[in-house]
């Protein structure tokens, strides 16, 4: 049936859709013909299907030969991936889920029980009784009735083919029922369908020219010129190299003034680098900043919503700015409010929302155009623990269900450890460490041991503690002794016995496994928690470091 040609990878329309990943940027119908091997695309019916289904959209303007330009959409690439999967799968001899044979196989697969009659297949398909008798005569896929058993059953080949078609149909149905933004993409080779996050990564890989990296920087730097009383230029970011894999959730940590926000603003095209190069979401940061902006979402530290606008207005306006039609923007708004726990708040003014609700709205605004990559600049700052936990859940959802890459800055170390696959630590404009949370904690030697004794016994207790085998980083003052030991469980009993023999009462003993704060303390000379407190009460970073150097 011509109106269902997009479901058949071997139809002219299906072949045109499958050709989309081989086209880059804007293309003409002649270029689409060439990608099809010169066989041509139906300039009326086939083209209408591609546009009506939002697999392609018209670009602005014409080429030098005055030919209309078109762009592939994310929806078109996703459909192309499924058709290519059906076309190349060796077990899919019936390749269209909407072909009569394909529909019969799917209905037979979904039928409860190993055996079925023709009516069992015809009824769920809403077909006239007896209409599938001829279709079911497929010995390779379906065992035909015998005098002893008048029922049909699937062969192993039929079951495999049916499972492939059923999976593809479910994916296609999801695409049909879920409104998709139609921003342009830069496709590459199609990849087989798979779990949701893997499919999303495959689609993002296509838009990013097949690269496995969502962000790649080399020597990225930013210098602020001398201004006012500041006589010297400030090198805020000093030639950093960062690689972020697609689908990764990267945590970006550092003290205040380290250059985190400057780096994020450069990667989001809000600040121009003074040196270096970067590729973000498949686009060159310097040469194609508009391409970067089309493919990223950005959630700043402060809310970007207007006090006098409603939640629904903010999301629809954001969608329209990114090129969605009015209906598509409204549908996307409804979808995001459901996914981010904002149902029933669409008509509320933004100024009436709680802190957690407004932060979720900010994230929804960053996701409205289905970006490949989202930047989250301290997303949970100022939220109560319950709102933080809820926002964590939504960030995990973006990663697991959408396969999205996230670049997260935070001052909460528990947040970084709970959410991030990998952590990069920055200080004074330079990357000083990176790795998984466990890898970073492994760089801190031993467990932390904190012993409290009477103040007058501090010096004697410190001498005893210093005798513990493998002890390091010993400090003692005002009855508080801190040290690191390689195996706290093995040395603690001996230490307590030695204190008891010296008649020194141990008021308390606390043992901690290495934490990210210990890593931060080791690398920067101060705790991140201390740095946050200093920033809140207004202590300049330079003064804080001077205090630490004199301690």
VEXLO-103175 format. One line per field, with one value per residue (C-alpha): y, z, x; residue in three letters. Coordinates in nm, 4 decimals. Last residue first. Layout:
// VEXLO-103175
c2: Y|...
c3: Z|...
c1: X|...
koldo: ala|...
This chain:
// VEXLO-103175
c2: 2.7236|2.9969|2.8441|2.7762|3.1387|3.2553|3.0165|3.1603|3.5147|3.4347|3.2747|3.5803|3.5210|3.6309|3.4298|3.1983|3.1713|3.0651|2.8022|2.6586|2.6480|2.4750|2.2102|2.1672|2.0892|2.2568|2.1842|2.1526|1.7929|1.6256|1.8153|1.7342|1.3672|1.3706|1.5409|1.2630|1.0193|0.7762|0.5437|0.7072|0.5930|0.7913|0.7426|0.9190|1.0223|0.8025|0.8027|0.8345|0.6140|0.5321|0.1640|0.2710|0.4715|0.1735|-0.0565|0.1877|0.2012|-0.1784|-0.2194|0.0448|-0.1019|-0.3949|-0.2429|0.0861|-0.0745|0.1724|0.4419|0.8120|1.0608|1.3192|1.3895|1.6236|1.7156|2.0833|2.0163|1.7141|1.6361|1.3125|1.2852|0.9304|0.6059|0.2916|0.1235|0.3151|0.4912|0.8374|0.7577|0.7150|1.0506|1.2180|1.0772|1.2322|1.5731|1.5831|1.4627|1.8042|1.8482|1.5269|1.2815|1.2789|1.0481|1.0909|0.8100|0.8519|0.5309|0.4682|0.6333|0.8721|0.7858|0.5103|0.7788|0.9086|0.5646|0.4977|0.8266|0.7512|0.9491|1.2989|1.5093|1.8508|2.0098|2.3721|2.7137|2.7642|2.4267|2.1750|1.8256|1.6006|1.3250|1.0159|0.8130|1.0787|1.0563|0.9292|1.0439|1.3883|1.4330|1.3167|1.5721|1.8603|2.1651|2.0814|2.1088|1.8609|1.7832|1.5410|1.3111|1.1780|0.8108|0.9118|0.6430|0.5827|0.9259|1.1505|0.9236|0.9588|1.3371|1.2973|1.0836|1.3290|1.6034|1.4084|1.3608|1.7324|1.8239|1.6012|1.7358|2.1032|2.2935|2.5879|2.4493|2.1475|2.2292|2.3474|2.4260|2.1487|2.1332|1.9068|1.7090|1.5524|1.7966|1.6963|2.0454|2.0864|1.9480|2.2732|2.4142|2.0949|2.1426|2.4965|2.3696|2.1121|2.3984|2.5900|2.2920|2.2406|2.6052|2.6182|2.7676|3.0900|3.3029|3.0735|3.1608|2.8505|2.7438|2.4414|2.3320|2.0350|1.7915|1.9253|1.5957|1.5922|1.3311|1.4618|1.8258|1.7107|1.5380|1.8216|2.0745|1.8497|1.8368|2.2167|2.2597|2.0104|2.1927|2.5328|2.3980|2.3360|2.5562|2.5923|2.9285|2.7633|2.5025|2.7671|2.9616|2.6451|2.5624|2.9119|2.9499|2.6180|2.7101|3.0448|3.3734|3.6643|3.5415|3.4680|3.1459|3.1291|3.0263|3.0942|2.8432|2.7918|2.4985|2.4637|2.2246|2.1292|2.0334|2.3527|2.5603|2.3591|2.4049|2.7785|2.7797|2.6330|2.7490|2.8155|2.5312|2.2831|2.0700|1.6990|1.7563|1.9895|1.9943|2.2150|2.4263|2.6237|2.9926|3.3036|3.1036|3.2844|3.2907|3.1838|2.9143|2.6326|2.4983|2.8470|2.8929|2.5573|2.6493|2.9861|2.8135|2.5738|2.8233|2.7564|3.0720|2.8805|2.5450|2.2644|1.9879|1.8919|1.5717|1.3876|1.1820|0.9784|0.8958|1.0024|1.0134|1.3323|1.4268|1.7289|1.9030|2.2350|2.5339|2.7588|2.8718|3.1950|3.3543|3.7002|3.9991|4.2255|4.5749|4.4989|4.8391|4.8945|4.6199|4.3904|4.1447|3.8169|3.5102|3.1921|2.8682|2.5409|2.3577|2.0652|2.0032|1.7037|1.6857|1.4311|1.1735|0.8421|1.0209|0.8989|1.2438|1.3862|1.3491|0.9814|0.9319|1.0973|0.8459|0.5563|0.6979|0.7152|0.3578|0.2477|0.4375|0.2815|-0.0737|-0.1827|-0.0955|-0.1555|0.1330|0.3775|0.5461|0.9217|1.2070|1.5793|1.6924|1.9587|2.0424|1.8586|1.8147|1.4837|1.4190|1.0688|0.8598|0.7862|0.7293|0.4906|0.3048|0.2689|0.1251|-0.1210|-0.2141|-0.2817|-0.5092|-0.6976|-0.7311|-0.8789|-1.1124|-1.2273|-1.3136|-1.5189|-1.6928|-1.7689|-1.9166|-2.1308|-2.2424|-2.0777|-2.2861|-2.3320|-2.5412|-2.8303|-3.0971|-3.4610|-3.3715|-3.1395|-2.7618|-2.5609|-2.5007|-2.1325|-1.9551|-2.1613|-2.3273|-1.9905|-2.0539|-1.8108|-1.5388|-1.7474|-1.8124|-1.4517|-1.3173|-1.6044|-1.3884|-1.0230|-0.8370|-0.6522|-0.7370|-0.8779|-1.0885|-1.2163|-1.3947|-1.5981|-1.6428|-1.8220|-2.0648|-2.0680|-2.2996|-2.2189|-2.0364|-1.6740|-1.4910|-1.2183|-1.4186|-1.5040|-1.1357|-1.0367|-1.3071|-1.2119|-0.8442|-0.9322|-1.1519|-0.8730|-0.6238|-0.3672|-0.5077|-0.4880|-0.7068|-1.0605|-1.2479|-1.0911|-1.3514|-1.2105|-0.8614|-0.6086|-0.4672|-0.4729|-0.2946|-0.0465|0.0270|0.0824|0.3146|0.5082|0.5712|0.7202|0.9264|1.0646|1.1524|1.3379|1.5347|1.5316|1.8708|1.9943|2.2550|2.3694|2.4090|2.7554|2.6246|2.8208|2.6275|2.7523|2.9210|2.8047|2.4287|2.2267|1.9351|1.5661|1.2645|1.4863|1.2243|1.4775|1.5717|1.2192|1.1153|1.4166|1.3386|0.9858|1.1002|1.3935|1.3850|1.0036|0.9427|0.8447|0.5290|0.7240|0.5146|0.6177|0.8593|1.0159|1.0656|1.2293|1.4611|1.5490|1.6101|1.8728|1.8460|2.0473|1.8924|1.5587|1.2838|0.9159|0.8919|0.9981|0.7084|0.4732|0.7211|0.7222|0.3421|0.3296|0.5704|0.3655|0.0487|-0.2012|-0.0759|-0.1093|0.0893|0.4194|0.2703|0.2637|0.5142|0.3302|0.0000
c3: 5.8800|5.6870|5.3436|5.4295|5.5259|5.2018|5.0085|5.1712|5.1041|4.7334|4.7165|4.8580|5.1733|5.1057|5.3536|5.0872|4.8981|5.2135|5.2868|4.9355|4.9685|5.3051|5.1551|4.8655|5.1226|5.0976|4.9692|4.6060|4.5176|4.8595|4.9828|4.6656|4.6936|5.0591|4.9558|4.7028|4.9901|5.1352|5.3951|5.7302|6.0814|6.3871|6.7385|7.0378|7.3920|7.3973|7.7537|7.7884|8.0643|7.8555|7.8597|7.7431|7.4562|7.3442|7.3628|7.1522|6.8890|6.8775|6.8271|6.5459|6.3401|6.1617|6.0958|5.9823|5.7059|5.5261|5.7960|5.7545|6.0393|6.2337|6.6046|6.7889|7.1506|7.0753|6.7843|6.6053|6.2459|6.0921|5.7116|5.7288|5.9286|5.7746|6.1073|6.4026|6.5844|6.4967|6.6872|7.0065|6.9567|6.8783|7.2026|7.3990|7.2326|7.2712|7.6302|7.7798|7.5287|7.6393|7.3470|7.0120|6.7335|6.3630|6.1292|5.7506|5.5573|5.3319|5.0414|4.8413|4.4721|4.5092|4.5682|4.2159|4.0590|4.2565|4.1472|3.7842|3.6411|3.6121|3.7878|3.7784|3.4822|3.4748|3.5179|3.8797|3.9810|3.7805|3.8766|3.6106|3.7238|3.5419|3.5396|3.7447|3.9417|4.2943|4.3261|4.1821|4.4042|4.7134|4.6269|4.6216|4.4686|4.1231|3.7542|3.5177|3.1507|3.0399|2.7348|2.6615|2.6216|2.6459|2.8884|3.1014|3.0908|3.0965|3.3619|3.5812|3.5641|3.6554|3.9596|4.0722|4.0507|4.2904|4.5340|4.5209|4.5804|4.8898|5.0193|4.9885|4.6836|4.6970|4.4377|4.2629|3.8993|3.9566|3.5855|3.3858|3.0236|2.7978|2.4950|2.2006|2.2378|2.2272|2.1373|2.4676|2.6777|2.8097|2.8784|3.0688|3.2753|3.3675|3.4528|3.6848|3.8586|3.8920|4.0519|4.2973|4.4025|4.4434|4.1676|4.2085|4.0140|3.7130|3.6773|3.6912|3.3829|3.3060|3.6706|3.6573|3.5528|3.6346|3.7408|3.4861|3.2449|3.2446|3.2038|2.9298|2.7215|2.7528|2.6407|2.3502|2.2400|2.2587|2.0656|1.8003|1.7628|1.7253|1.4862|1.6256|1.5056|1.8188|1.9068|1.8776|2.1361|2.3826|2.3328|2.3985|2.7139|2.8621|2.7767|2.9432|3.2651|3.2759|3.2164|3.4619|3.6536|3.3337|3.3131|3.2862|3.6454|3.7758|3.7625|3.3886|3.2191|2.8644|2.5977|2.2998|1.9382|1.7746|1.9736|1.8382|1.4790|1.5412|1.6738|1.3451|1.2766|1.6320|1.8226|1.5372|1.5340|1.6190|1.9521|2.0584|1.8758|2.0389|1.9497|2.1323|2.2088|2.3085|2.3452|2.2692|2.5486|2.5237|2.2671|2.5087|2.5265|2.6125|2.8820|3.0332|3.0470|3.2067|3.4542|3.5601|3.5671|3.9153|4.0620|4.3184|4.3848|4.1288|3.9989|3.6542|3.6665|3.3374|3.2564|2.9499|2.6657|2.4027|2.5433|2.6896|2.6041|2.7718|2.7012|2.8788|2.7626|3.0657|3.1578|3.3574|3.2442|3.3958|3.2258|3.4531|3.5789|3.7498|3.8804|3.5743|3.3163|3.2150|2.9520|3.0274|2.8927|2.7858|2.6823|2.5074|2.4298|2.2710|2.3349|2.2504|2.3462|2.2446|2.1530|1.9801|1.6450|1.3714|1.2176|1.5280|1.4039|1.3343|1.6756|1.8277|1.6554|1.7705|2.1246|2.1259|2.0042|2.2782|2.5433|2.4254|2.3883|2.0345|1.6710|1.4318|1.3185|1.0336|0.8818|0.9230|0.9645|1.0187|1.1732|1.1202|1.3880|1.3447|1.7021|1.7581|1.8619|2.0114|1.8639|1.5328|1.6817|1.9438|1.6730|1.4747|1.7756|1.8433|1.4744|1.4724|1.7756|1.6205|1.2864|1.4487|1.6676|1.3656|1.1682|1.4575|1.5135|1.1433|1.1235|1.4313|1.2695|1.3778|1.4321|1.2438|1.3554|1.1966|1.3802|1.2751|0.9222|0.8987|0.9346|0.7856|0.9769|0.9381|0.8483|0.5715|0.4843|0.4022|0.3250|0.5921|0.3313|0.1385|0.4481|0.5578|0.4262|0.5730|0.8285|0.7325|0.8911|1.2230|1.2779|1.6207|1.4551|1.1555|1.3501|1.5829|1.2896|1.0906|1.3780|1.6355|1.7978|2.0296|2.2886|2.3455|2.0132|1.9988|1.7622|1.5358|1.5173|1.4300|1.1634|1.0074|0.9974|0.8237|0.5679|0.4949|0.4669|0.7471|0.9517|0.6383|0.5871|0.5412|0.5076|0.8365|0.9715|0.7775|0.9288|0.6732|0.5505|0.8852|1.0548|0.7688|0.8107|1.1849|1.1443|0.8703|1.1098|1.3664|1.0958|0.9805|1.3352|1.3940|1.0811|0.7394|0.5752|0.2402|-0.0134|-0.3057|-0.6310|-0.7631|-0.9271|-0.6692|-0.3900|-0.2458|0.0735|0.4220|0.4657|0.3931|0.6243|0.6125|0.8000|0.9205|0.8274|0.5958|0.4439|0.3615|0.2545|0.0244|-0.1323|-0.2139|-0.3591|-0.5663|-0.6629|-0.6468|-0.5772|-0.8425|-0.9434|-0.9718|-0.7114|-0.4276|-0.2999|-0.6485|-0.6293|-0.2880|-0.4406|-0.7174|-0.4517|-0.2987|0.0192|0.3329|0.5909|0.5020|0.3107|0.3598|0.6685|0.4534|0.2075|0.4232|0.3979|0.0188|0.0143|0.2195|-0.0161|-0.3216|-0.1452|-0.0184|0.3413|0.3666|0.6517|0.4608|0.1848|0.4102|0.2087|-0.1081|0.0000
c1: 4.8782|5.0589|4.9960|4.6317|4.5705|4.7311|4.5099|4.1971|4.3149|4.3607|4.0141|3.8409|3.6361|3.2759|3.0714|2.9273|3.2550|3.4371|3.1720|3.2081|3.5852|3.5638|3.3360|3.5830|3.8497|4.1883|4.5370|4.4302|4.5204|4.5205|4.2157|4.0217|4.1084|4.0065|3.6806|3.6312|3.6350|3.8902|3.7343|3.6739|3.7667|3.6580|3.7909|3.6472|3.7401|4.0505|4.1810|4.5600|4.7017|5.0123|4.9102|4.5640|4.7099|4.9191|4.6163|4.4110|4.6850|4.7144|4.3371|4.3347|4.6194|4.4515|4.1081|4.2619|4.4650|4.6969|4.6898|4.6273|4.6458|4.4501|4.4905|4.2545|4.3343|4.3957|4.6313|4.7794|4.8699|4.9943|4.9936|5.1284|5.1062|5.2561|5.3296|5.1887|5.4742|5.3422|5.0250|5.2266|5.4014|5.0673|4.9243|5.2127|5.1663|4.7884|4.7682|4.6876|4.4027|4.2312|4.2087|4.0237|4.1399|4.0630|4.1756|4.1536|4.2040|4.5012|4.6777|4.4590|4.5052|4.2425|3.9804|4.0399|4.0031|3.6846|3.5262|3.6193|3.9087|4.0503|4.3112|4.4824|4.3045|4.4214|4.2587|4.3606|4.2179|4.0153|3.9037|3.7504|3.5138|3.3896|3.0709|2.8955|2.5728|2.6344|2.9977|2.9282|2.6245|2.8099|3.0787|2.8318|2.9971|2.8639|2.9397|2.7753|2.8385|2.5656|2.5567|2.2097|2.1241|1.7586|1.6419|1.9520|2.1190|1.8149|1.6616|1.9709|1.9264|1.5582|1.6392|1.9066|1.6414|1.4207|1.7087|1.7909|1.4254|1.4168|1.7492|1.6389|1.7594|2.0013|2.2427|2.0918|2.1751|2.5345|2.5845|2.4161|2.5337|2.3285|2.4445|2.2599|1.9727|1.6038|1.4705|1.2809|1.5654|1.7153|1.3695|1.2864|1.6039|1.5006|1.1503|1.3069|1.4904|1.1633|0.9936|1.2798|1.2854|0.9080|0.6961|0.4935|0.7428|0.7038|0.3371|0.1192|-0.0797|0.1395|0.1728|-0.0676|0.2051|0.5532|0.7131|0.9929|0.8547|0.4979|0.6027|0.8409|0.5724|0.3207|0.5832|0.6842|0.3205|0.2944|0.6195|0.5043|0.1727|0.3403|0.6018|0.9475|1.2326|1.4461|1.2911|0.9491|1.0478|1.1683|0.8461|0.6433|0.8405|0.8174|0.4483|0.3614|0.5391|0.3611|0.5386|0.5631|0.8668|1.0598|1.2571|1.6362|1.6976|2.0467|2.3295|2.2754|2.1020|2.2322|2.1047|2.3185|2.2603|2.1379|2.3876|2.6799|2.5621|2.5353|2.8936|3.0217|3.3781|3.4992|3.3320|3.3652|3.0519|3.0108|2.8377|3.1220|3.4562|3.7164|4.0175|4.2825|4.3249|4.1282|3.8084|3.4790|3.2225|2.8572|2.9403|2.8308|3.1872|3.3131|3.0482|3.1412|3.5090|3.4347|3.2030|3.4779|3.7659|3.9061|3.7535|3.5520|3.7116|3.6929|3.4733|3.3428|3.1364|3.0914|2.7837|2.8787|2.6375|2.8897|3.2420|3.3855|3.7458|3.9045|4.2366|4.3020|4.5050|4.5087|4.1570|4.1128|4.4403|4.3824|4.5449|4.7456|4.6738|4.3447|4.2367|4.0198|4.0675|4.3485|4.2321|4.0516|4.2280|4.0513|4.2162|4.1363|4.4606|4.2790|3.9100|3.6906|3.3251|3.0585|3.3217|3.2455|3.2541|3.0180|2.9664|2.8052|2.4473|2.5052|2.6618|2.3581|2.1333|2.3501|2.3566|1.9768|1.9573|2.1975|1.9973|1.6707|1.7950|1.8892|1.8353|2.1222|2.3436|2.3073|2.6129|2.6438|2.4031|2.4507|2.1244|1.8623|1.6040|1.2758|1.1693|0.9908|0.6334|0.5977|0.3145|0.4836|0.8296|0.6872|0.4947|0.8145|0.9954|0.7140|0.7099|1.0841|1.0569|0.7639|0.9417|1.2518|1.0441|0.8390|1.1530|1.2882|0.9522|0.9146|1.2623|1.1911|0.8649|0.5415|0.2268|-0.1012|-0.4010|-0.5950|-0.3889|-0.4481|-0.5536|-0.2551|-0.2414|0.0475|0.3675|0.4448|0.7693|0.9326|0.6012|0.4363|0.0673|-0.0465|-0.0916|-0.3467|-0.5588|-0.5294|-0.8622|-1.0670|-1.2461|-1.2227|-0.9297|-0.9280|-0.5589|-0.6433|-0.9186|-0.7214|-0.4481|-0.6692|-0.9128|-0.6430|-0.5994|-0.3242|-0.0712|0.2201|0.0126|-0.0793|-0.0886|0.1721|0.3939|0.1002|-0.0032|0.3541|0.3824|0.0480|0.1428|0.4692|0.2910|0.0427|0.3336|0.3113|0.6008|0.8182|1.1250|0.9947|1.3253|1.4347|1.6795|1.9774|1.9212|2.0465|1.7143|1.5369|1.8268|1.8484|1.4784|1.5237|1.8214|1.6406|1.3499|1.5888|1.7536|1.4190|1.3143|1.6404|1.5645|1.7329|1.7604|1.6282|1.7376|1.5216|1.7120|1.8052|2.1237|2.3279|2.1479|1.8203|1.7040|1.6142|1.6016|1.2919|1.2284|1.3032|1.1662|0.8802|0.6158|0.4522|0.7878|0.9049|0.5537|0.5199|0.8573|0.7421|0.4075|0.5302|0.8978|0.9087|1.2755|1.5257|1.7084|2.0323|2.2122|1.9842|2.2506|2.2457|1.8698|1.9130|2.1709|1.9238|1.6575|1.8839|2.0884|2.1635|2.3948|2.5555|2.3782|2.4625|2.2408|1.9420|1.9765|1.7680|1.4801|1.5078|1.5206|1.2018|1.0258|1.1278|1.0161|1.2750|1.2867|0.9069|0.7517|0.7742|0.5588|0.2508|0.0464|0.1475|0.0000
koldo: unk|unk|unk|unk|unk|unk|unk|unk|unk|unk|unk|unk|unk|unk|unk|unk|unk|unk|unk|unk|unk|unk|unk|unk|unk|unk|unk|unk|unk|unk|unk|unk|unk|unk|unk|unk|unk|unk|unk|unk|unk|unk|unk|unk|unk|unk|unk|unk|unk|unk|unk|unk|unk|unk|unk|unk|unk|unk|unk|unk|unk|unk|unk|unk|unk|unk|unk|unk|unk|unk|unk|unk|unk|unk|unk|unk|unk|unk|unk|unk|unk|unk|unk|unk|unk|unk|unk|unk|unk|unk|unk|unk|unk|unk|unk|unk|unk|unk|unk|unk|unk|unk|unk|unk|unk|unk|unk|unk|unk|unk|unk|unk|unk|unk|unk|unk|unk|unk|unk|unk|unk|unk|unk|unk|unk|unk|unk|unk|unk|unk|unk|unk|unk|unk|unk|unk|unk|unk|unk|unk|unk|unk|unk|unk|unk|unk|unk|unk|unk|unk|unk|unk|unk|unk|unk|unk|unk|unk|unk|unk|unk|unk|unk|unk|unk|unk|unk|unk|unk|unk|unk|unk|unk|unk|unk|unk|unk|unk|unk|unk|unk|unk|unk|unk|unk|unk|unk|unk|unk|unk|unk|unk|unk|unk|unk|unk|unk|unk|unk|unk|unk|unk|unk|unk|unk|unk|unk|unk|unk|unk|unk|unk|unk|unk|unk|unk|unk|unk|unk|unk|unk|unk|unk|unk|unk|unk|unk|unk|unk|unk|unk|unk|unk|unk|unk|unk|unk|unk|unk|unk|unk|unk|unk|unk|unk|unk|unk|unk|unk|unk|unk|unk|unk|unk|unk|unk|unk|unk|unk|unk|unk|unk|unk|unk|unk|unk|unk|unk|unk|unk|unk|unk|unk|unk|unk|unk|unk|unk|unk|unk|unk|unk|unk|unk|unk|unk|unk|unk|unk|unk|unk|unk|unk|unk|unk|unk|unk|unk|unk|unk|unk|unk|unk|unk|unk|unk|unk|unk|unk|unk|unk|unk|unk|unk|unk|unk|unk|unk|unk|unk|unk|unk|unk|unk|unk|unk|unk|unk|unk|unk|unk|unk|unk|unk|unk|unk|unk|unk|unk|unk|unk|unk|unk|unk|unk|unk|unk|unk|unk|unk|unk|unk|unk|unk|unk|unk|unk|unk|unk|unk|unk|unk|unk|unk|unk|unk|unk|unk|unk|unk|unk|unk|unk|unk|unk|unk|unk|unk|unk|unk|unk|unk|unk|unk|unk|unk|unk|unk|unk|unk|unk|unk|unk|unk|unk|unk|unk|unk|unk|unk|unk|unk|unk|unk|unk|unk|unk|unk|unk|unk|unk|unk|unk|unk|unk|unk|unk|unk|unk|unk|unk|unk|unk|unk|unk|unk|unk|unk|unk|unk|unk|unk|unk|unk|unk|unk|unk|unk|unk|unk|unk|unk|unk|unk|unk|unk|unk|unk|unk|unk|unk|unk|unk|unk|unk|unk|unk|unk|unk|unk|unk|unk|unk|unk|unk|unk|unk|unk|unk|unk|unk|unk|unk|unk|unk|unk|unk|unk|unk|unk|unk|unk|unk|unk|unk|unk|unk|unk|unk|unk|unk|unk|unk|unk|unk|unk|unk|unk|unk|unk|unk|unk|unk|unk|unk|unk|unk|unk|unk|unk|unk|unk|unk|unk|unk|unk|unk|unk|unk|unk|unk|unk|unk|unk|unk|unk|unk|unk|unk|unk|unk|unk|unk|unk|unk|unk|unk|unk|unk|unk|unk|unk|unk|unk|unk|unk|unk|unk|unk|unk|unk
